[in-house]
Amino acid sequence: MNWTRYGEEGIRIVFGNTVSADVHEKVRRYYFFLKSLHLQEIIDVIPSFTTCIIYFNDQMTDADTLIANLQEKERALPEIAIPAPATHTIPVMYGGQYGPDMEFVCSYAGLTPDEVIEIHSGTVYTVFAVGFIPGFPYMGTLDKRLFVPRLEVPRLKVNEGSVGLAQLQTGIYSFESPGGWRIIGKTDRRLFDHGQEPYSLMKIGDQARFVPL
Amino acid sequence: MIEVINPAWLSMVVDGGRYGHADIGMPPSSALDRYAYTALCRLLGYAAGMPAIEVMGHDFSLKVNTDLSCAFTGARVAAFVDSVPIAPWKVFKVKAGSTVRVKEVTEGLRYYIGFSGIIVAEKVAGSFTTNLECRFGGYFGRPFMKGDRVALKDVRDAGERSIDESLIPSMKGPHVLRIIDGEEAGSFATETLKSLFETDEDPWYKVTTKTNRTGIRLEGRPLEFREGADQSIISEGILPGVVQVPGSGQPIIVLYERTIGGYARIGHVIKADRDLLAHLKPLDKVRFQRVAREEAERLWSEKTAWYDAMLRQ
Protein backbone atom coordinates (compact mmCIF):
# COMPACT_ATOMS: atom_id res chain seq x y z
CA MET A 1 0.00 0.00 0.00
CA ASN A 2 1.26 3.40 -0.94
CA TRP A 3 -0.20 6.55 0.66
CA THR A 4 0.05 9.97 -0.94
CA ARG A 5 -1.74 13.30 -0.71
CA TYR A 6 -4.31 13.91 -3.43
CA GLY A 7 -4.83 17.62 -4.01
CA GLU A 8 -5.39 19.45 -0.73
CA GLU A 9 -8.34 17.57 0.74
CA GLY A 10 -7.64 14.11 -0.59
CA ILE A 11 -5.59 11.07 0.30
CA ARG A 12 -4.77 8.44 -2.31
CA ILE A 13 -4.08 4.87 -1.29
CA VAL A 14 -2.65 2.72 -4.08
CA PHE A 15 -3.00 -1.06 -3.72
CA GLY A 16 -1.33 -2.14 -6.96
CA ASN A 17 -0.79 -1.00 -10.50
CA THR A 18 -2.64 -3.60 -12.54
CA VAL A 19 -6.30 -4.49 -12.89
CA SER A 20 -6.60 -7.85 -11.16
CA ALA A 21 -8.86 -9.78 -8.82
CA ASP A 22 -6.14 -9.69 -6.20
CA VAL A 23 -5.73 -5.89 -6.21
CA HIS A 24 -9.51 -5.47 -6.38
CA GLU A 25 -9.95 -7.60 -3.26
CA LYS A 26 -7.48 -5.41 -1.36
CA VAL A 27 -9.24 -2.22 -2.47
CA ARG A 28 -12.62 -3.62 -1.56
CA ARG A 29 -11.50 -4.81 1.84
CA TYR A 30 -9.96 -1.45 2.66
CA TYR A 31 -13.04 0.41 1.44
CA PHE A 32 -15.32 -1.57 3.76
CA PHE A 33 -12.82 -1.07 6.57
CA LEU A 34 -12.90 2.72 6.02
CA LYS A 35 -16.71 2.68 5.99
CA SER A 36 -16.85 0.63 9.18
CA LEU A 37 -14.92 3.35 11.05
CA HIS A 38 -17.69 5.95 10.54
CA LEU A 39 -15.14 8.75 10.87
CA GLN A 40 -16.80 12.17 10.68
CA GLU A 41 -13.76 13.72 9.06
CA ILE A 42 -14.05 11.38 6.07
CA ILE A 43 -16.63 12.91 3.73
CA ASP A 44 -16.35 10.42 0.87
CA VAL A 45 -14.40 7.38 -0.20
CA ILE A 46 -14.06 6.47 -3.88
CA PRO A 47 -12.82 2.92 -4.40
CA SER A 48 -11.88 1.78 -7.91
CA PHE A 49 -9.64 -0.72 -9.74
CA THR A 50 -6.38 -0.04 -7.92
CA THR A 51 -6.93 2.82 -5.47
CA CYS A 52 -9.11 4.30 -2.76
CA ILE A 53 -9.45 8.07 -2.77
CA ILE A 54 -10.40 9.59 0.57
CA TYR A 55 -11.97 13.05 0.52
CA PHE A 56 -11.66 14.51 4.00
CA ASN A 57 -12.88 17.55 5.87
CA ASP A 58 -9.81 19.73 6.30
CA GLN A 59 -11.56 21.88 8.91
CA MET A 60 -11.69 18.82 11.18
CA THR A 61 -8.30 17.25 10.62
CA ASP A 62 -5.17 17.40 8.49
CA ALA A 63 -3.88 14.71 6.16
CA ASP A 64 -0.97 13.61 8.34
CA THR A 65 -3.15 13.16 11.40
CA LEU A 66 -5.76 11.26 9.42
CA ILE A 67 -3.18 8.97 7.80
CA ALA A 68 -1.58 8.23 11.17
CA ASN A 69 -4.99 7.54 12.69
CA LEU A 70 -5.94 5.14 9.88
CA GLN A 71 -2.62 3.32 9.96
CA GLU A 72 -3.10 2.84 13.69
CA LYS A 73 -6.65 1.48 13.29
CA GLU A 74 -5.61 -0.68 10.34
CA ARG A 75 -4.45 -3.44 12.68
CA ALA A 76 -8.10 -4.42 12.96
CA LEU A 77 -8.30 -4.86 9.18
CA PRO A 78 -8.03 -8.67 9.12
CA GLU A 79 -11.07 -8.96 11.42
CA ILE A 80 -13.35 -6.66 9.45
CA ALA A 81 -16.53 -8.37 8.31
CA ILE A 82 -17.03 -7.74 4.62
CA PRO A 83 -20.53 -7.87 3.17
CA ALA A 84 -21.06 -10.77 0.79
CA PRO A 85 -21.24 -9.59 -2.82
CA ALA A 86 -24.69 -9.61 -4.42
CA THR A 87 -25.19 -11.39 -7.75
CA HIS A 88 -27.17 -9.66 -10.48
CA THR A 89 -28.71 -11.00 -13.65
CA ILE A 90 -28.96 -8.41 -16.40
CA PRO A 91 -31.24 -9.14 -19.36
CA VAL A 92 -29.85 -7.65 -22.58
CA MET A 93 -31.18 -7.05 -26.05
CA TYR A 94 -28.04 -7.36 -28.17
CA GLY A 95 -27.25 -5.77 -31.52
CA GLY A 96 -29.45 -3.97 -34.05
CA GLN A 97 -30.90 -0.69 -32.84
CA TYR A 98 -29.84 -1.58 -29.28
CA GLY A 99 -26.18 -2.13 -30.10
CA PRO A 100 -24.96 0.42 -32.65
CA ASP A 101 -21.34 -0.75 -32.29
CA MET A 102 -22.01 -4.49 -32.64
CA GLU A 103 -20.85 -4.39 -36.25
CA PHE A 104 -17.60 -2.66 -35.31
CA VAL A 105 -16.95 -5.10 -32.46
CA CYS A 106 -17.55 -8.06 -34.81
CA SER A 107 -15.18 -6.78 -37.45
CA TYR A 108 -12.54 -5.69 -34.93
CA ALA A 109 -12.68 -9.04 -33.12
CA GLY A 110 -13.26 -11.18 -36.22
CA LEU A 111 -16.36 -12.75 -34.69
CA THR A 112 -20.02 -13.11 -35.64
CA PRO A 113 -22.70 -11.33 -33.54
CA ASP A 114 -23.75 -14.67 -32.08
CA GLU A 115 -20.20 -15.39 -30.99
CA VAL A 116 -19.88 -11.92 -29.41
CA ILE A 117 -23.14 -12.49 -27.52
CA GLU A 118 -22.09 -15.95 -26.42
CA ILE A 119 -18.73 -14.75 -25.13
CA HIS A 120 -20.10 -11.61 -23.48
CA SER A 121 -22.92 -13.42 -21.69
CA GLY A 122 -20.76 -16.43 -20.86
CA THR A 123 -18.74 -14.75 -18.12
CA VAL A 124 -19.62 -13.78 -14.57
CA TYR A 125 -18.21 -10.28 -14.08
CA THR A 126 -17.00 -8.50 -11.00
CA VAL A 127 -17.89 -4.86 -10.33
CA PHE A 128 -14.52 -3.14 -9.88
CA ALA A 129 -15.89 0.38 -9.41
CA VAL A 130 -19.14 2.34 -9.59
CA GLY A 131 -19.08 5.82 -10.94
CA PHE A 132 -18.29 8.56 -13.22
CA ILE A 133 -22.09 8.82 -13.37
CA PRO A 134 -24.25 7.48 -10.51
CA GLY A 135 -24.68 3.71 -10.61
CA PHE A 136 -22.45 2.99 -13.65
CA PRO A 137 -20.68 -0.34 -12.95
CA TYR A 138 -17.17 -0.82 -14.34
CA MET A 139 -17.03 -4.59 -14.73
CA GLY A 140 -14.35 -7.07 -15.68
CA THR A 141 -12.63 -8.95 -16.72
CA LEU A 142 -13.79 -9.17 -20.30
CA ASP A 143 -12.71 -12.12 -22.44
CA LYS A 144 -9.63 -11.01 -24.42
CA ARG A 145 -11.38 -11.90 -27.68
CA LEU A 146 -13.77 -8.95 -27.07
CA PHE A 147 -11.02 -6.36 -26.49
CA VAL A 148 -11.95 -3.14 -28.31
CA PRO A 149 -10.56 0.38 -28.01
CA ARG A 150 -12.81 3.23 -26.89
CA LEU A 151 -14.34 5.48 -29.55
CA GLU A 152 -11.82 8.06 -30.67
CA VAL A 153 -14.45 10.77 -30.43
CA PRO A 154 -16.92 10.02 -27.63
CA ARG A 155 -20.63 10.20 -28.41
CA LEU A 156 -22.37 13.23 -26.96
CA LYS A 157 -25.33 11.05 -26.04
CA VAL A 158 -25.41 7.38 -25.07
CA ASN A 159 -28.85 6.02 -24.17
CA GLU A 160 -29.69 4.93 -20.64
CA GLY A 161 -29.31 1.16 -20.26
CA SER A 162 -26.68 0.84 -22.98
CA VAL A 163 -24.26 -2.03 -22.45
CA GLY A 164 -20.76 -1.16 -23.61
CA LEU A 165 -17.23 -2.51 -24.01
CA ALA A 166 -13.95 -0.68 -23.53
CA GLN A 167 -10.64 -2.50 -23.53
CA LEU A 168 -11.08 -5.38 -21.09
CA GLN A 169 -14.11 -3.90 -19.34
CA THR A 170 -17.84 -3.97 -19.79
CA GLY A 171 -20.25 -1.45 -18.29
CA ILE A 172 -23.84 -0.24 -18.30
CA TYR A 173 -24.87 3.39 -18.78
CA SER A 174 -27.11 4.00 -15.77
CA PHE A 175 -28.20 7.34 -17.25
CA GLU A 176 -28.15 8.95 -20.65
CA SER A 177 -24.77 10.65 -20.81
CA PRO A 178 -21.82 11.35 -23.08
CA GLY A 179 -19.59 8.31 -23.48
CA GLY A 180 -16.89 6.56 -25.46
CA TRP A 181 -17.60 2.86 -24.87
CA ARG A 182 -18.61 0.58 -27.78
CA ILE A 183 -22.29 -0.17 -27.38
CA ILE A 184 -23.41 -3.74 -28.11
CA GLY A 185 -26.81 -3.93 -26.40
CA LYS A 186 -29.33 -2.47 -24.02
CA THR A 187 -30.97 -3.51 -20.76
CA ASP A 188 -34.23 -2.43 -19.12
CA ARG A 189 -32.90 -3.04 -15.62
CA ARG A 190 -32.86 0.19 -13.68
CA LEU A 191 -29.40 0.68 -12.21
CA PHE A 192 -30.04 3.76 -10.11
CA ASP A 193 -33.07 5.02 -8.22
CA HIS A 194 -32.55 8.32 -6.43
CA GLY A 195 -35.78 7.82 -4.49
CA GLN A 196 -34.76 4.71 -2.62
CA GLU A 197 -31.72 3.46 -0.71
CA PRO A 198 -29.52 1.77 -1.66
CA TYR A 199 -29.67 4.09 -4.64
CA SER A 200 -27.38 2.00 -6.79
CA LEU A 201 -28.25 -1.54 -7.88
CA MET A 202 -24.57 -2.47 -7.85
CA LYS A 203 -21.73 -1.81 -5.47
CA ILE A 204 -18.04 -2.63 -5.62
CA GLY A 205 -17.40 -6.37 -5.49
CA ASP A 206 -20.84 -7.42 -6.75
CA GLN A 207 -21.10 -10.07 -9.45
CA ALA A 208 -23.14 -9.74 -12.63
CA ARG A 209 -24.10 -11.93 -15.53
CA PHE A 210 -25.73 -10.86 -18.80
CA VAL A 211 -28.59 -12.90 -20.24
CA PRO A 212 -29.46 -12.45 -23.93
CA LEU A 213 -33.15 -11.85 -24.65
CA MET B 1 -44.18 31.92 -3.70
CA ILE B 2 -42.03 33.21 -6.52
CA GLU B 3 -42.63 32.93 -10.24
CA VAL B 4 -39.82 32.67 -12.76
CA ILE B 5 -40.43 35.22 -15.51
CA ASN B 6 -37.15 34.65 -17.36
CA PRO B 7 -34.77 31.82 -16.37
CA ALA B 8 -31.80 33.42 -18.24
CA TRP B 9 -29.37 30.97 -19.84
CA LEU B 10 -29.42 28.44 -16.99
CA SER B 11 -30.85 28.74 -13.51
CA MET B 12 -31.35 25.97 -10.99
CA VAL B 13 -31.54 25.07 -7.31
CA VAL B 14 -28.17 24.41 -5.63
CA ASP B 15 -26.77 24.06 -2.14
CA GLY B 16 -23.45 23.11 -0.51
CA GLY B 17 -23.42 19.74 -2.26
CA ARG B 18 -24.41 16.09 -2.08
CA TYR B 19 -21.80 14.10 -0.18
CA GLY B 20 -21.34 10.64 1.26
CA HIS B 21 -22.24 8.59 -1.81
CA ALA B 22 -19.30 9.10 -4.15
CA ASP B 23 -18.64 5.34 -3.86
CA ILE B 24 -21.69 4.77 -6.08
CA GLY B 25 -20.82 7.62 -8.38
CA MET B 26 -23.04 10.30 -6.85
CA PRO B 27 -21.26 13.63 -7.46
CA PRO B 28 -21.49 16.77 -5.25
CA SER B 29 -23.33 18.89 -7.90
CA SER B 30 -22.84 21.80 -5.49
CA ALA B 31 -22.94 25.55 -5.99
CA LEU B 32 -19.79 26.21 -8.01
CA ASP B 33 -18.77 29.39 -6.17
CA ARG B 34 -18.82 28.18 -2.59
CA TYR B 35 -17.70 31.44 -1.04
CA ALA B 36 -20.55 33.30 -2.75
CA TYR B 37 -23.01 30.60 -1.71
CA THR B 38 -21.81 30.70 1.92
CA ALA B 39 -22.02 34.51 1.92
CA LEU B 40 -25.60 34.28 0.63
CA CYS B 41 -26.56 31.93 3.47
CA ARG B 42 -24.90 34.31 5.93
CA LEU B 43 -26.68 37.38 4.54
CA LEU B 44 -30.06 35.72 4.87
CA GLY B 45 -29.33 34.24 8.28
CA TYR B 46 -29.30 30.57 7.32
CA ALA B 47 -26.79 27.85 8.06
CA ALA B 48 -24.96 26.60 4.97
CA GLY B 49 -27.20 23.97 3.40
CA MET B 50 -30.17 26.14 2.46
CA PRO B 51 -31.33 25.82 -1.13
CA ALA B 52 -30.46 28.82 -3.33
CA ILE B 53 -30.71 29.62 -7.03
CA GLU B 54 -27.59 29.61 -9.21
CA VAL B 55 -27.95 31.62 -12.41
CA MET B 56 -25.88 32.01 -15.54
CA GLY B 57 -26.66 34.84 -17.95
CA HIS B 58 -28.40 38.21 -17.88
CA ASP B 59 -32.08 39.07 -18.00
CA PHE B 60 -33.00 36.71 -15.20
CA SER B 61 -36.23 37.87 -13.63
CA LEU B 62 -38.76 36.66 -11.14
CA LYS B 63 -41.91 37.95 -9.53
CA VAL B 64 -42.66 37.56 -5.84
CA ASN B 65 -46.18 37.25 -4.45
CA THR B 66 -45.34 37.89 -0.83
CA ASP B 67 -43.28 40.47 1.07
CA LEU B 68 -39.80 39.09 1.63
CA SER B 69 -36.08 39.82 1.75
CA CYS B 70 -33.73 38.75 -0.99
CA ALA B 71 -30.01 38.91 -1.79
CA PHE B 72 -27.56 38.37 -4.65
CA THR B 73 -23.96 37.18 -4.39
CA GLY B 74 -21.42 35.78 -6.85
CA ALA B 75 -20.89 37.51 -10.18
CA ARG B 76 -21.35 41.30 -10.11
CA VAL B 77 -24.74 42.17 -11.52
CA ALA B 78 -26.81 45.22 -12.27
CA ALA B 79 -30.10 44.26 -10.64
CA PHE B 80 -33.39 46.02 -10.06
CA VAL B 81 -36.56 45.68 -8.02
CA ASP B 82 -39.08 47.00 -10.50
CA SER B 83 -37.07 50.03 -11.67
CA VAL B 84 -35.07 50.67 -8.50
CA PRO B 85 -31.42 49.53 -8.63
CA ILE B 86 -30.28 47.30 -5.79
CA ALA B 87 -26.79 46.50 -4.54
CA PRO B 88 -25.51 42.92 -4.69
CA TRP B 89 -24.00 41.21 -1.62
CA LYS B 90 -26.60 43.06 0.48
CA VAL B 91 -30.05 42.10 1.75
CA PHE B 92 -32.91 44.06 0.16
CA LYS B 93 -36.65 44.01 0.70
CA VAL B 94 -39.18 43.16 -1.98
CA LYS B 95 -42.92 43.85 -1.78
CA ALA B 96 -45.50 41.36 -2.96
CA GLY B 97 -46.19 41.87 -6.66
CA SER B 98 -42.74 43.28 -7.44
CA THR B 99 -40.35 41.97 -10.05
CA VAL B 100 -36.67 41.34 -9.36
CA ARG B 101 -34.58 41.55 -12.50
CA VAL B 102 -30.93 41.20 -13.41
CA LYS B 103 -30.25 43.42 -16.37
CA GLU B 104 -26.57 42.78 -16.81
CA VAL B 105 -23.68 40.73 -15.47
CA THR B 106 -20.71 43.05 -15.20
CA GLU B 107 -18.03 40.75 -13.78
CA GLY B 108 -17.86 36.96 -13.40
CA LEU B 109 -20.36 34.40 -14.69
CA ARG B 110 -22.53 32.70 -12.08
CA TYR B 111 -24.54 34.52 -9.45
CA TYR B 112 -26.66 33.33 -6.57
CA ILE B 113 -30.07 34.43 -5.37
CA GLY B 114 -31.55 33.60 -2.01
CA PHE B 115 -34.66 34.55 -0.06
CA SER B 116 -35.67 35.02 3.55
CA GLY B 117 -37.68 31.83 3.25
CA ILE B 118 -36.74 28.27 2.37
CA ILE B 119 -37.16 27.28 -1.28
CA VAL B 120 -39.28 24.14 -1.37
CA ALA B 121 -37.23 21.64 -3.37
CA GLU B 122 -36.61 17.91 -3.68
CA LYS B 123 -34.02 16.60 -1.23
CA VAL B 124 -32.03 13.58 -2.44
CA ALA B 125 -29.40 11.88 -0.28
CA GLY B 126 -29.33 14.83 2.10
CA SER B 127 -29.04 17.62 -0.48
CA PHE B 128 -31.37 19.95 -2.39
CA THR B 129 -28.92 20.56 -5.20
CA THR B 130 -29.91 19.67 -8.76
CA ASN B 131 -28.13 16.85 -10.59
CA LEU B 132 -28.98 18.04 -14.11
CA GLU B 133 -27.58 15.02 -15.91
CA CYS B 134 -29.54 12.49 -13.83
CA ARG B 135 -32.53 14.76 -13.34
CA PHE B 136 -32.97 14.60 -9.60
CA GLY B 137 -32.93 17.04 -6.70
CA GLY B 138 -33.90 20.71 -6.69
CA TYR B 139 -36.84 21.77 -8.82
CA PHE B 140 -38.00 18.47 -10.36
CA GLY B 141 -34.41 17.70 -11.26
CA ARG B 142 -34.31 20.34 -13.97
CA PRO B 143 -33.36 23.95 -14.68
CA PHE B 144 -36.02 26.62 -14.24
CA MET B 145 -38.28 27.43 -17.14
CA LYS B 146 -40.44 30.46 -17.78
CA GLY B 147 -43.56 30.33 -15.65
CA ASP B 148 -42.25 27.95 -12.98
CA ARG B 149 -43.76 28.64 -9.58
CA VAL B 150 -41.56 27.95 -6.61
CA ALA B 151 -42.96 27.74 -3.10
CA LEU B 152 -41.16 29.33 -0.14
CA LYS B 153 -41.75 28.30 3.43
CA ASP B 154 -41.09 30.00 6.78
CA VAL B 155 -40.77 33.43 5.17
CA ARG B 156 -39.50 35.98 7.69
CA ASP B 157 -37.64 39.28 7.90
CA ALA B 158 -33.92 38.77 7.24
CA GLY B 159 -32.75 42.12 8.63
CA GLU B 160 -30.31 44.47 6.93
CA ARG B 161 -27.03 42.62 6.58
CA SER B 162 -24.45 43.33 3.87
CA ILE B 163 -20.99 42.07 2.94
CA ASP B 164 -18.31 44.73 2.86
CA GLU B 165 -16.92 45.60 -0.58
CA SER B 166 -13.43 44.54 0.58
CA LEU B 167 -14.73 41.00 1.09
CA ILE B 168 -16.15 40.61 -2.42
CA PRO B 169 -13.62 38.72 -4.56
CA SER B 170 -12.52 40.02 -7.93
CA MET B 171 -13.61 37.91 -10.90
CA LYS B 172 -11.90 39.99 -13.55
CA GLY B 173 -9.90 38.20 -16.20
CA PRO B 174 -7.43 37.23 -17.46
CA HIS B 175 -7.41 34.43 -14.93
CA VAL B 176 -4.41 32.79 -13.34
CA LEU B 177 -5.17 29.39 -11.86
CA ARG B 178 -2.63 28.10 -9.41
CA ILE B 179 -2.13 24.36 -9.39
CA ILE B 180 -0.14 21.80 -7.45
CA ASP B 181 1.37 18.85 -9.29
CA GLY B 182 -0.94 16.04 -10.29
CA GLU B 183 -0.28 12.32 -10.20
CA GLU B 184 0.82 12.15 -13.85
CA ALA B 185 2.72 15.45 -14.01
CA GLY B 186 5.77 13.30 -14.73
CA SER B 187 4.13 11.96 -17.91
CA PHE B 188 4.57 15.30 -19.63
CA ALA B 189 7.62 16.49 -21.49
CA THR B 190 9.87 18.79 -19.47
CA GLU B 191 9.58 21.48 -22.13
CA THR B 192 5.80 21.27 -21.92
CA LEU B 193 5.78 21.77 -18.17
CA LYS B 194 8.21 24.64 -18.54
CA SER B 195 6.19 26.42 -21.18
CA LEU B 196 3.00 25.83 -19.25
CA PHE B 197 4.22 27.33 -16.04
CA GLU B 198 7.32 29.40 -16.39
CA THR B 199 7.92 31.40 -19.50
CA ASP B 200 6.88 32.36 -22.29
CA GLU B 201 5.41 33.60 -25.57
CA ASP B 202 1.95 32.19 -25.18
CA PRO B 203 1.06 30.33 -22.04
CA TRP B 204 -2.59 31.32 -22.40
CA TYR B 205 -5.51 28.97 -22.88
CA LYS B 206 -8.94 29.93 -24.03
CA VAL B 207 -12.11 28.65 -22.36
CA THR B 208 -14.11 26.87 -25.08
CA THR B 209 -17.84 26.74 -25.63
CA LYS B 210 -17.81 23.04 -24.73
CA THR B 211 -17.68 24.12 -21.10
CA ASN B 212 -20.45 23.25 -18.68
CA ARG B 213 -21.07 22.26 -15.06
CA THR B 214 -19.20 18.99 -15.62
CA GLY B 215 -15.95 20.50 -16.78
CA ILE B 216 -14.12 23.45 -18.26
CA ARG B 217 -12.54 22.58 -21.60
CA LEU B 218 -9.57 24.72 -22.53
CA GLU B 219 -7.91 25.24 -25.88
CA GLY B 220 -4.37 26.38 -26.52
CA ARG B 221 -0.99 24.94 -27.25
CA PRO B 222 -1.38 21.15 -26.79
CA LEU B 223 0.36 19.69 -23.75
CA GLU B 224 2.79 17.07 -24.97
CA PHE B 225 3.26 13.73 -23.32
CA ARG B 226 6.77 12.51 -22.72
CA GLU B 227 7.77 9.83 -25.20
CA GLY B 228 6.50 6.43 -24.12
CA ALA B 229 4.27 7.85 -21.34
CA ASP B 230 0.81 6.33 -20.99
CA GLN B 231 -1.83 8.72 -22.22
CA SER B 232 -4.63 7.10 -20.28
CA ILE B 233 -4.56 5.74 -16.81
CA ILE B 234 -6.53 3.05 -15.01
CA SER B 235 -9.74 4.91 -14.12
CA GLU B 236 -9.89 6.06 -10.52
CA GLY B 237 -11.53 8.51 -8.14
CA ILE B 238 -11.19 12.20 -8.94
CA LEU B 239 -11.94 15.34 -6.95
CA PRO B 240 -13.08 18.79 -8.11
CA GLY B 241 -10.30 20.92 -9.57
CA VAL B 242 -8.36 18.05 -11.14
CA VAL B 243 -6.82 19.14 -14.45
CA GLN B 244 -7.06 16.20 -16.85
CA VAL B 245 -5.26 15.96 -20.16
CA PRO B 246 -6.68 13.64 -22.83
CA GLY B 247 -4.69 12.51 -25.88
CA SER B 248 -5.49 15.76 -27.71
CA GLY B 249 -3.33 17.61 -25.17
CA GLN B 250 -6.10 20.14 -24.45
CA PRO B 251 -6.72 20.35 -20.70
CA ILE B 252 -10.07 19.82 -19.00
CA ILE B 253 -10.72 21.13 -15.48
CA VAL B 254 -13.09 18.81 -13.64
CA LEU B 255 -15.88 20.50 -11.67
CA TYR B 256 -18.43 18.94 -9.32
CA GLU B 257 -20.25 16.34 -11.48
CA ARG B 258 -17.81 13.43 -11.84
CA THR B 259 -16.39 10.91 -9.37
CA ILE B 260 -14.12 8.79 -11.61
CA GLY B 261 -11.81 9.75 -14.44
CA GLY B 262 -9.31 8.05 -16.73
CA TYR B 263 -7.17 10.82 -18.19
CA ALA B 264 -3.70 11.87 -17.07
CA ARG B 265 -3.79 14.36 -14.19
CA ILE B 266 -1.27 17.15 -14.73
CA GLY B 267 -2.39 19.07 -11.64
CA HIS B 268 -5.01 20.09 -9.10
CA VAL B 269 -6.35 23.65 -9.06
CA ILE B 270 -5.66 24.83 -5.52
CA LYS B 271 -8.56 25.20 -3.13
CA ALA B 272 -8.05 28.97 -2.86
CA ASP B 273 -8.66 29.37 -6.62
CA ARG B 274 -11.48 26.88 -7.05
CA ASP B 275 -14.38 29.34 -6.71
CA LEU B 276 -12.94 31.26 -9.63
CA LEU B 277 -13.76 28.24 -11.82
CA ALA B 278 -17.45 29.18 -11.46
CA HIS B 279 -16.72 32.38 -13.35
CA LEU B 280 -14.73 31.17 -16.36
CA LYS B 281 -16.76 31.74 -19.47
CA PRO B 282 -16.20 30.85 -23.10
CA LEU B 283 -13.40 32.93 -24.71
CA ASP B 284 -11.93 33.93 -21.32
CA LYS B 285 -8.16 33.67 -21.15
CA VAL B 286 -6.66 31.40 -18.53
CA ARG B 287 -3.15 30.44 -17.59
CA PHE B 288 -1.73 28.09 -15.00
CA GLN B 289 0.83 28.79 -12.34
CA ARG B 290 2.53 25.93 -10.56
CA VAL B 291 2.86 26.33 -6.79
CA ALA B 292 4.20 24.13 -4.01
CA ARG B 293 1.82 22.46 -1.60
CA GLU B 294 2.96 24.77 1.22
CA GLU B 295 2.10 27.80 -0.89
CA ALA B 296 -1.34 26.33 -1.66
CA GLU B 297 -1.93 25.87 2.04
CA ARG B 298 -0.83 29.42 2.80
CA LEU B 299 -3.17 30.78 0.12
CA TRP B 300 -6.03 28.76 1.53
CA SER B 301 -5.42 30.13 5.02
CA GLU B 302 -5.66 33.61 3.49
CA LYS B 303 -8.98 32.67 1.97
CA THR B 304 -10.08 31.21 5.31
CA ALA B 305 -9.43 34.63 6.82
CA TRP B 306 -11.82 36.07 4.21
CA TYR B 307 -14.42 33.51 5.20
CA ASP B 308 -14.01 34.38 8.88
CA ALA B 309 -14.33 38.10 8.22
CA MET B 310 -17.33 37.54 5.94
CA LEU B 311 -19.08 35.36 8.51
CA ARG B 312 -18.63 38.10 11.13
CA GLN B 313 -20.50 40.63 8.96
Interface residues (C-beta under 8 A of the other chain):
Chain A: T4 R5 Y6 G7 E8 E9 G10 R12 N17 V19 Y31 I43 D44 V45 I46 P47 S48 F49 T50 T51 C52 I53 Y55 A129 V130 G131 F132 I133 P134 G135 F136 Y138 S174 F175 S177 F192 H194 G195 P198 Y199 S200 K203 I204
Chain B: Y19 G20 H21 A22 D23 I24 G25 M26 P27 V124 A125 N131 E133 C134 F136 G137 I180 E183 I234 S235 E236 G237 I238 L239 G241 V242 R258 T259 I260 G261 H268 I270 K271 R293 A296 E297 W300
